Amino acid sequence: MNKRAVWILLLLTALVAGVLMYMQHTVHTALGTLNNAVDSSNHSIDSANRHTLDSLNRAHDDIEMKRTELQQRMENDRKDTVNKKP
């Protein structure tokens, strides 16, 4: 092989290597952006889940409190009914 062919091959190899490095950088950047988007989405979902769970827990507590109040009223009514009988 003559010197000119060797230089051409070296230049082509360098050009291909440069293109591949640029493609790697582009893919790496795109994956980083995608990863950030997924992290943000997961954070939003976690936040919504926490809010929903808090709301359900408050509703459950309210229901339990109302149930306890109702049981107490029924017990008091039963006692009043028993005590009022002649």
JOCORHU-V472820 format. One record per backbone hydrogen bond with DSSP energy under -1.0 kcal/mol. NH is the residue of the N-H (numbers start at 0). CO is the residue of the C=O. E is the energy in kcal/mol with one decimal. If there is no record, write none. Layout:
nh/co/e
NH/CO/E
NH/CO/E
This chain:
nh/co/e
5/1/-1.8
6/2/-2.4
7/3/-2.2
8/4/-2.4
9/5/-2.5
10/6/-2.6
11/7/-2.7
12/8/-2.6
13/9/-2.6
14/10/-2.6
15/11/-2.8
16/12/-2.6
17/13/-2.4
18/14/-2.4
19/15/-2.6
20/16/-2.4
21/17/-2.3
22/18/-2.5
23/19/-2.5
24/20/-2.4
25/21/-2.5
26/22/-2.7
27/23/-2.7
28/24/-2.5
29/25/-2.5
30/26/-2.8
31/27/-2.2
32/28/-2.4
33/29/-2.5
34/30/-2.6
35/31/-2.2
36/32/-2.1
37/33/-2.4
38/34/-2.5
39/35/-2.4
40/36/-2.5
41/37/-2.8
42/38/-2.3
43/39/-2.3
44/40/-2.5
45/41/-2.7
46/42/-2.5
47/43/-2.5
48/44/-2.7
49/45/-2.5
50/46/-2.4
51/47/-2.6
52/48/-2.7
53/49/-2.6
54/50/-2.4
55/51/-2.7
56/52/-2.6
57/53/-2.4
58/54/-2.5
59/55/-2.7
60/56/-2.5
61/57/-2.5
62/58/-2.5
63/59/-2.6
64/60/-2.3
65/61/-2.6
66/62/-2.7
67/63/-2.4
68/64/-2.4
69/65/-2.7
70/66/-2.6
71/67/-2.3
72/68/-2.5
73/69/-2.7
74/70/-2.4
75/71/-2.6
76/72/-3.1
77/73/-2.5
78/74/-2.4
79/75/-2.7
80/76/-2.5
81/77/-2.4
82/78/-2.6
83/79/-1.6
